[in-house]
Amino acid sequence: MSFIPYLPMRRFIRPLTIAALALPLAFQAAAETVNQRLPASVAKALQANKIESDALSVVLLPLNASAAPTFINADISINPASTMKLVTTYAALELLGPNHQWKTEFYADGPIENGTLNGNLYLKGGGDPKLNMEKLWLLLRDLRANGVETVTGDLVLDRSHFLQPDLPEFDDDGNDQNKPFLVSPDSLLVNLKALRFIARNNDGKVNVLVEPPIATVRIDNRIEALPKAKCPGWPDIRYNPIEEADGVRVVVTGKLPAGCSGQTYLSLLDHQRYAAGAVRAIWQELGGSILGQDRVATVPDSARMIARAWSPDLVEIIRDINKYSNNTMAKQLFLSLGAEFRNEADPDDAMAAQRVIRQWLAKKGLISPHLVIENGSGLSRDERISAREMASLLQAAWKSPFAAEFISSMPVAALDGTMRKRLHNTGVAGKAHIKTGTLNNVRAIAGYSRDSDGNTWAVVAILNHPRPWGASSVLDQVLVSLYNQRSESTAQR
């Protein structure tokens, strides 16, 4: 994927006033002692990877000590990739509150007699980002506990909670259309719309299963069984989905030695077919039946609620979003902000969320003329911010009543999330909470890190380059040099 430069988009950018160009006060106060040179080890890493220094934006901002901040290419409009999730999750913490929850409900429009619902069963989505199979199973168990076994009418899905935006599709590699990380948000998002395919060779017979066992997903198993051998780390198994009139046929090919297994996750169904299929699969396992068809409609006012499930609170949701860089959950949270504060002038919930976040930033004095926020996840070619603006946000979050919740949602260097394999055997291990970001032409980190004296810094390092190979090691070196800054400073003298 070639590098795509920033092109202003009228849809996302509002006119700026002269006042919007002012620097944050904390940066003005430190202006006379600002460091504008890359650490020698970072410059060396850039050179080793044949990356120009002007491709890297860096801001290092001391939060609890008197030290010189670093600003390098700090006011350039750049694509932040998934570090944009920090804007969305911090805004959600302050605007929705850390204990915010989403609800999913079943409604009935007819009487329940002797285990039979004589009418339609409605499933109303409330935008829950984490309505997984376990939660759906418990919700259906509650439905059984309330006396329902057979439904004579239809299964009706109410997906009206969000005013769904028409956002551009993202495909970084041109062949990612079935990858779960590209799943779009929805009012009734079930299990992140992921299908798990498991192939196992049990004594020469290869079986392929799919979870959840949705009836409209059929397996055409053509895997060749091989004699027992060392199991490969990445089995040679390929899944080719073929759309058919009544569902999807998945042709599975490849080779698998005896005693070995492999699994993969794909997203092959639209939201309606996945949600209905998952409900019917679990309901059948629970001994129930739904005699009617599947369709989409809103719950009528006359219907009564017969079962309800609550999501985990927002603190757990943002932990999943930031630790594991979950794009779909971030988009779901972004639209939830729009739905919560929507007004009549907003054409959809994405536009509402953009407005709400800009107003919230302005009230906090965080002037962000470079900010372009499309879906809140960073999985976009249009989203933009500057390193200075991101650092300003991190500085404000450090002073927030919800600072602990926000910081703990980020991966810990060398320990978990998307940072679990990085910075081992360095002083930074366990001492930095860092959100990562990756696109074909972007590598990014943003968060909080300590130096060797125990002082905490807001750290932003974002690299936009058409060939960012090896750039992750450059960004890691930013954190290492910050930790070792006293010794590096002495060495440079």
C-alpha positions as CSV (number, residue, x, y, z in Angstrom):
1,M,0.0,0.0,0.0
2,S,1.6,3.3,-1.1
3,F,1.7,6.2,1.3
4,I,-1.4,8.4,1.1
5,P,-0.7,12.0,2.1
6,Y,-3.1,14.0,4.2
7,L,-6.0,15.6,2.2
8,P,-8.3,17.9,4.2
9,M,-11.8,16.6,4.2
10,R,-14.6,19.2,4.5
11,R,-16.8,16.7,6.1
12,F,-14.6,16.3,9.2
13,I,-12.9,19.7,9.6
14,R,-14.6,22.9,10.8
15,P,-13.3,26.4,10.3
16,L,-10.7,27.4,12.9
17,T,-10.3,30.6,14.7
18,I,-7.0,32.4,15.2
19,A,-7.3,31.4,18.9
20,A,-7.2,27.8,17.9
21,L,-3.6,28.1,16.9
22,A,-2.4,28.9,20.4
23,L,-0.1,26.5,22.2
24,P,-1.2,24.8,25.4
25,L,-0.1,26.8,28.4
26,A,2.1,24.0,29.8
27,F,4.1,24.0,26.5
28,Q,4.4,27.8,26.5
29,A,5.9,27.8,29.9
30,A,8.5,25.3,28.9
31,A,9.2,26.9,25.6
32,E,12.6,28.2,26.6
33,T,13.9,24.8,27.6
34,V,12.4,22.6,24.9
35,N,14.6,19.9,23.5
36,Q,14.3,19.6,19.7
37,R,16.9,17.0,19.0
38,L,16.4,13.3,18.6
39,P,18.3,11.1,21.1
40,A,21.4,9.7,19.4
41,S,20.2,6.1,19.7
42,V,16.9,7.0,18.0
43,A,18.6,8.8,15.2
44,K,20.9,5.8,14.7
45,A,17.9,3.4,14.6
46,L,16.2,5.6,11.9
47,Q,19.4,5.6,9.9
48,A,19.8,1.8,10.2
49,N,16.3,1.3,8.9
50,K,16.7,3.9,6.1
51,I,13.9,6.1,7.4
52,E,14.2,9.9,7.1
53,S,14.0,11.7,10.4
54,D,11.2,14.0,9.2
55,A,8.9,11.0,9.0
56,L,9.0,10.7,12.8
57,S,7.0,13.0,15.2
58,V,8.0,12.8,18.9
59,V,6.7,14.5,22.0
60,L,8.1,13.6,25.4
61,L,6.3,15.6,28.2
62,P,7.3,15.4,31.9
63,L,4.3,15.0,34.1
64,N,5.6,15.0,37.7
65,A,9.1,16.4,37.5
66,S,11.0,19.5,36.3
67,A,12.6,18.5,33.1
68,A,12.8,19.7,29.5
69,P,10.1,18.4,27.2
70,T,11.0,17.2,23.7
71,F,9.1,18.4,20.6
72,I,10.2,17.0,17.2
73,N,7.9,17.5,14.2
74,A,5.3,18.0,16.8
75,D,2.8,20.1,14.8
76,I,2.6,18.1,11.6
77,S,-0.7,16.5,10.7
78,I,-0.2,12.7,10.8
79,N,-2.1,9.5,10.7
80,P,-2.0,8.1,14.3
81,A,-3.4,4.6,13.4
82,S,-4.8,2.9,16.5
83,T,-3.4,5.4,19.0
84,M,-6.6,7.3,18.0
85,K,-8.4,4.9,20.3
86,L,-6.9,6.9,23.2
87,V,-9.0,9.9,22.1
88,T,-12.2,7.8,21.9
89,T,-11.7,5.9,25.2
90,Y,-10.7,9.0,27.2
91,A,-13.6,11.0,25.9
92,A,-15.9,8.0,26.8
93,L,-14.6,7.8,30.3
94,E,-15.4,11.5,31.0
95,L,-18.6,11.8,29.0
96,L,-20.3,8.5,29.7
97,G,-18.6,7.7,33.0
98,P,-16.6,4.6,34.1
99,N,-19.7,2.7,35.2
100,H,-21.6,3.1,31.9
101,Q,-23.3,0.0,30.6
102,W,-25.2,-1.1,27.6
103,K,-28.4,-3.3,27.6
104,T,-29.8,-6.0,25.3
105,E,-33.4,-7.0,25.7
106,F,-35.9,-9.6,24.6
107,Y,-39.5,-8.5,24.1
108,A,-42.7,-10.4,23.4
109,D,-45.9,-9.1,21.6
110,G,-48.1,-12.0,22.6
111,P,-49.1,-14.1,25.7
112,I,-47.0,-16.9,27.1
113,E,-49.0,-20.0,27.9
114,N,-47.7,-23.4,28.9
115,G,-44.2,-22.6,27.6
116,T,-45.4,-21.2,24.3
117,L,-45.1,-17.6,23.2
118,N,-48.0,-17.0,20.9
119,G,-46.5,-14.2,19.0
120,N,-43.2,-12.7,17.9
121,L,-39.9,-12.6,19.9
122,Y,-38.0,-9.3,19.6
123,L,-34.3,-9.0,20.3
124,K,-33.5,-5.3,20.8
125,G,-29.8,-4.3,20.6
126,G,-28.5,-1.4,22.6
127,G,-25.0,-1.1,21.0
128,D,-23.3,-3.4,23.5
129,P,-19.6,-3.7,22.3
130,K,-19.2,-7.0,24.2
131,L,-22.3,-9.1,23.6
132,N,-20.4,-12.4,23.4
133,M,-21.7,-16.0,23.1
134,E,-21.6,-16.5,26.9
135,K,-23.7,-13.4,27.5
136,L,-26.2,-14.3,24.8
137,W,-26.5,-17.8,26.3
138,L,-27.2,-16.4,29.7
139,L,-29.8,-14.0,28.2
140,L,-31.5,-16.9,26.5
141,R,-31.4,-18.9,29.7
142,D,-33.3,-16.1,31.4
143,L,-35.8,-16.3,28.6
144,R,-36.4,-20.0,29.4
145,A,-36.6,-19.2,33.1
146,N,-39.4,-16.7,32.2
147,G,-41.5,-19.6,30.8
148,V,-40.6,-19.5,27.0
149,E,-39.8,-22.7,25.2
150,T,-41.6,-22.4,21.8
151,V,-42.1,-19.2,19.8
152,T,-44.9,-19.4,17.3
153,G,-44.1,-16.2,15.5
154,D,-40.9,-14.6,14.0
155,L,-37.5,-13.8,15.5
156,V,-37.4,-10.0,15.0
157,L,-34.2,-8.1,15.3
158,D,-34.4,-4.4,16.4
159,R,-31.2,-2.7,15.1
160,S,-32.5,0.8,15.5
161,H,-30.3,2.0,18.4
162,F,-27.7,3.7,16.3
163,L,-28.2,6.1,13.4
164,Q,-25.8,4.2,11.3
165,P,-23.2,6.3,9.3
166,D,-22.2,5.6,5.8
167,L,-18.4,5.4,6.3
168,P,-15.8,4.2,3.8
169,E,-14.7,0.6,4.0
170,F,-11.1,0.0,5.0
171,D,-8.9,-2.8,3.5
172,D,-5.2,-2.2,4.0
173,D,-4.0,-5.2,2.0
174,G,-6.8,-5.6,-0.6
175,N,-7.7,-9.1,0.6
176,D,-8.9,-8.6,4.2
177,Q,-12.7,-8.5,3.6
178,N,-13.4,-11.5,5.8
179,K,-11.0,-10.6,8.6
180,P,-12.8,-10.0,12.0
181,F,-10.8,-6.8,12.7
182,L,-12.7,-5.1,9.9
183,V,-16.2,-5.9,11.2
184,S,-18.4,-2.8,11.2
185,P,-20.3,-1.5,14.2
186,D,-24.0,-2.3,14.7
187,S,-26.8,-1.8,17.2
188,L,-27.0,-5.5,17.6
189,L,-23.3,-6.6,17.5
190,V,-23.2,-10.3,18.5
191,N,-19.8,-11.9,19.4
192,L,-18.0,-9.4,17.2
193,K,-19.6,-11.3,14.3
194,A,-16.7,-13.8,14.4
195,L,-16.9,-17.4,13.3
196,R,-14.2,-19.7,14.7
197,F,-13.3,-22.6,12.4
198,I,-11.5,-25.6,14.0
199,A,-9.9,-28.4,11.9
200,R,-8.6,-31.5,13.7
201,N,-7.0,-34.7,12.4
202,N,-8.1,-37.4,14.8
203,D,-6.3,-40.7,13.8
204,G,-6.5,-40.0,10.1
205,K,-10.0,-38.5,9.9
206,V,-10.2,-34.7,9.6
207,N,-13.1,-32.9,11.1
208,V,-13.9,-29.2,10.6
209,L,-16.3,-27.5,13.0
210,V,-17.5,-23.9,13.2
211,E,-18.5,-22.0,16.4
212,P,-21.1,-20.8,16.8
213,P,-22.8,-23.6,14.8
214,I,-25.0,-21.4,12.7
215,A,-27.2,-23.4,10.4
216,T,-26.6,-21.2,7.3
217,V,-22.8,-21.8,7.4
218,R,-22.0,-25.1,5.8
219,I,-18.6,-26.8,5.7
220,D,-17.3,-28.5,2.5
221,N,-14.4,-30.4,3.9
222,R,-11.7,-31.2,1.4
223,I,-8.7,-31.4,3.7
224,E,-6.2,-34.2,2.9
225,A,-5.3,-36.3,6.0
226,L,-1.5,-36.9,6.3
227,P,0.3,-39.5,8.4
228,K,1.4,-38.5,11.9
229,A,4.2,-35.9,11.9
230,K,5.4,-32.9,13.8
231,C,2.5,-30.4,14.0
232,P,3.1,-27.2,12.0
233,G,2.8,-23.9,13.8
234,W,0.7,-22.6,10.9
235,P,-1.2,-25.6,9.3
236,D,-1.7,-25.4,5.5
237,I,-5.5,-24.9,5.7
238,R,-7.4,-22.5,3.4
239,Y,-11.0,-21.4,3.7
240,N,-12.9,-20.3,0.6
241,P,-16.4,-18.9,1.4
242,I,-19.0,-19.2,-1.4
243,E,-22.3,-17.3,-1.1
244,E,-25.4,-19.4,-1.8
245,A,-29.1,-18.6,-1.9
246,D,-29.7,-19.9,1.6
247,G,-26.3,-19.2,3.3
248,V,-22.6,-19.6,2.9
249,R,-20.7,-22.7,1.9
250,V,-17.1,-22.8,3.1
251,V,-14.8,-24.9,1.1
252,V,-11.9,-26.0,3.3
253,T,-8.7,-27.3,1.6
254,G,-5.1,-28.1,2.6
255,K,-3.2,-30.8,4.4
256,L,-3.2,-31.7,8.1
257,P,-1.0,-34.4,9.8
258,A,-2.6,-36.9,12.2
259,G,-2.9,-35.6,15.8
260,C,-2.7,-32.0,14.7
261,S,-5.2,-29.1,14.6
262,G,-5.6,-25.6,13.5
263,Q,-8.1,-22.8,13.8
264,T,-8.9,-19.4,12.3
265,Y,-11.4,-16.7,12.7
266,L,-13.5,-15.3,9.8
267,S,-16.4,-12.9,9.4
268,L,-18.6,-14.3,6.6
269,L,-22.2,-13.2,7.5
270,D,-23.9,-9.8,7.8
271,H,-25.0,-8.7,11.2
272,Q,-28.6,-9.8,10.7
273,R,-27.8,-13.3,9.6
274,Y,-25.1,-13.7,12.3
275,A,-27.3,-12.5,15.2
276,A,-30.3,-14.5,14.2
277,G,-28.2,-17.6,13.5
278,A,-26.5,-17.4,16.9
279,V,-29.8,-17.0,18.7
280,R,-31.3,-20.0,16.9
281,A,-28.2,-22.2,17.5
282,I,-28.2,-21.5,21.2
283,W,-32.0,-21.7,21.6
284,Q,-32.0,-25.1,19.8
285,E,-29.3,-26.4,22.2
286,L,-31.5,-25.2,25.1
287,G,-34.4,-27.3,23.7
288,G,-36.4,-24.4,22.4
289,S,-37.8,-23.6,18.9
290,I,-38.8,-20.6,16.9
291,L,-41.3,-21.5,14.2
292,G,-41.3,-18.2,12.3
293,Q,-38.8,-16.4,10.1
294,D,-36.0,-13.9,10.8
295,R,-36.6,-10.3,10.0
296,V,-35.6,-6.8,11.1
297,A,-38.1,-4.3,12.7
298,T,-38.4,-2.1,15.7
299,V,-40.1,-3.2,18.9
300,P,-43.7,-2.1,19.0
301,D,-44.8,0.1,22.0
302,S,-47.3,-2.6,23.0
303,A,-44.6,-5.3,23.4
304,R,-43.4,-6.2,26.9
305,M,-39.8,-6.8,28.0
306,I,-39.2,-10.4,29.2
307,A,-35.4,-10.7,29.6
308,R,-32.5,-8.2,29.8
309,A,-28.7,-8.4,29.9
310,W,-26.3,-5.7,30.9
311,S,-22.8,-5.4,29.4
312,P,-19.6,-5.1,31.5
313,D,-19.0,-1.5,32.6
314,L,-17.0,1.0,30.5
315,V,-13.8,0.4,32.3
316,E,-13.7,-3.2,31.2
317,I,-14.7,-2.2,27.7
318,I,-11.9,0.3,27.2
319,R,-9.4,-2.2,28.6
320,D,-10.3,-4.6,25.8
321,I,-10.2,-1.8,23.2
322,N,-6.8,-0.5,24.2
323,K,-5.0,-3.6,25.4
324,Y,-5.8,-5.6,22.3
325,S,-6.5,-2.7,19.9
326,N,-10.0,-3.9,19.1
327,N,-11.2,-1.9,16.2
328,T,-14.9,-3.0,16.2
329,M,-15.3,-2.3,19.9
330,A,-13.7,1.1,19.4
331,K,-16.1,2.0,16.6
332,Q,-19.0,0.7,18.7
333,L,-17.9,3.0,21.6
334,F,-17.6,5.9,19.2
335,L,-21.1,5.5,17.9
336,S,-22.3,5.1,21.5
337,L,-21.0,8.6,22.3
338,G,-23.0,9.9,19.3
339,A,-26.2,8.0,20.3
340,E,-25.9,9.3,23.9
341,F,-25.6,13.0,22.9
342,R,-27.3,13.1,19.5
343,N,-29.3,16.1,18.6
344,E,-31.7,16.8,15.7
345,A,-29.0,18.4,13.6
346,D,-26.8,15.3,13.6
347,P,-27.4,13.2,10.4
348,D,-25.9,10.1,12.0
349,D,-24.1,9.0,15.2
350,A,-20.6,9.3,13.7
351,M,-21.2,13.0,13.0
352,A,-22.7,13.3,16.5
353,A,-19.7,11.7,18.1
354,Q,-17.3,14.0,16.2
355,R,-19.2,17.0,17.4
356,V,-19.4,15.8,21.0
357,I,-15.7,15.0,21.1
358,R,-14.7,18.4,19.7
359,Q,-16.9,20.2,22.1
360,W,-15.5,18.2,25.0
361,L,-11.9,19.0,24.0
362,A,-12.7,22.7,23.6
363,K,-14.2,22.8,27.1
364,K,-10.9,21.2,28.5
365,G,-8.9,23.8,26.6
366,L,-7.4,21.2,24.3
367,I,-7.2,23.0,21.0
368,S,-6.8,20.4,18.2
369,P,-6.8,22.0,14.8
370,H,-5.2,18.9,13.2
371,L,-7.8,16.5,14.6
372,V,-9.8,14.5,12.0
373,I,-11.8,11.7,13.6
374,E,-13.8,9.5,11.3
375,N,-14.7,6.3,13.2
376,G,-12.7,6.6,16.5
377,S,-10.6,3.4,16.0
378,G,-7.7,4.7,13.9
379,L,-8.5,2.1,11.2
380,S,-8.8,4.8,8.6
381,R,-6.8,6.6,6.0
382,D,-8.5,9.9,6.9
383,E,-8.0,10.2,10.6
384,R,-5.4,12.7,11.7
385,I,-3.9,14.4,14.7
386,S,-0.5,16.0,15.6
387,A,1.9,14.6,18.2
388,R,1.5,17.8,20.3
389,E,-2.3,17.4,20.3
390,M,-2.0,13.7,21.4
391,A,0.5,14.7,24.2
392,S,-1.9,17.4,25.4
393,L,-4.7,14.9,25.7
394,L,-2.4,12.5,27.6
395,Q,-1.4,15.4,29.9
396,A,-5.0,16.2,30.6
397,A,-5.9,12.6,31.2
398,W,-3.0,12.4,33.8
399,K,-4.9,15.0,35.8
400,S,-8.4,13.4,35.3
401,P,-10.3,11.8,38.1
402,F,-10.3,8.7,35.9
403,A,-6.6,8.7,35.2
404,A,-6.0,5.3,36.9
405,E,-8.8,3.6,34.8
406,F,-7.5,5.2,31.6
407,I,-3.8,4.4,32.1
408,S,-4.5,0.8,33.2
409,S,-6.4,0.2,30.0
410,M,-3.2,0.4,28.0
411,P,-0.8,-2.5,27.3
412,V,2.1,-2.8,29.8
413,A,5.5,-3.0,28.1
414,A,6.8,-6.6,27.9
415,L,3.9,-7.9,29.8
416,D,0.5,-7.9,28.0
417,G,-1.7,-6.7,25.1
418,T,0.0,-5.5,22.0
419,M,3.2,-4.7,23.9
420,R,3.7,-8.2,25.4
421,K,6.5,-9.1,23.0
422,R,8.3,-5.8,23.0
423,L,11.0,-4.3,25.2
424,H,12.0,-7.4,27.1
425,N,15.4,-7.2,28.9
426,T,15.2,-3.4,29.0
427,G,14.6,-1.0,31.8
428,V,11.3,-0.1,30.3
429,A,9.8,-3.5,30.9
430,G,6.8,-3.2,33.2
431,K,7.3,0.6,33.5
432,A,5.3,1.9,30.5
433,H,1.6,1.8,29.6
434,I,1.7,2.2,25.8
435,K,-1.0,2.1,23.1
436,T,0.3,0.9,19.8
437,G,-0.8,1.6,16.3
438,T,-0.1,-0.1,13.0
439,L,-1.1,0.5,9.4
440,N,0.8,-0.3,6.2
441,N,2.4,3.2,6.3
442,V,2.1,4.0,10.0
443,R,3.8,2.8,13.2
444,A,2.8,4.6,16.4
445,I,3.0,4.5,20.2
446,A,1.4,6.8,22.7
447,G,0.9,6.6,26.5
448,Y,2.9,6.9,29.7
449,S,6.4,5.8,30.6
450,R,8.9,6.2,33.5
451,D,12.5,7.2,33.4
452,S,15.2,5.7,35.5
453,D,14.5,8.2,38.3
454,G,10.9,7.1,38.5
455,N,9.4,10.2,36.9
456,T,6.4,9.7,34.6
457,W,6.3,11.1,31.1
458,A,3.6,11.4,28.4
459,V,5.1,9.8,25.3
460,V,4.0,10.1,21.7
461,A,6.1,8.8,18.8
462,I,4.3,8.4,15.4
463,L,6.0,7.5,12.2
464,N,4.3,8.0,8.8
465,H,6.4,6.5,6.0
466,P,5.6,4.5,2.8
467,R,8.1,1.8,3.9
468,P,8.0,1.7,7.8
469,W,9.8,-1.7,8.0
470,G,11.7,-1.8,11.2
471,A,10.0,1.3,12.6
472,S,8.7,-0.5,15.7
473,S,12.3,-0.9,16.8
474,V,12.8,2.9,16.3
475,L,9.8,3.6,18.5
476,D,11.0,1.2,21.2
477,Q,14.3,3.0,21.2
478,V,12.4,6.2,22.0
479,L,11.1,4.6,25.2
480,V,14.5,3.1,26.0
481,S,16.3,6.4,25.4
482,L,13.8,8.2,27.6
483,Y,14.4,5.7,30.4
484,N,18.1,6.0,30.0
485,Q,18.2,9.8,29.4
486,R,20.5,10.6,32.2
487,S,23.2,8.2,31.0
488,E,22.7,9.2,27.4
489,S,23.0,12.8,28.3
490,T,26.3,12.1,30.1
491,A,27.6,10.1,27.2
492,Q,26.8,13.0,24.7
493,R,28.9,15.4,26.8
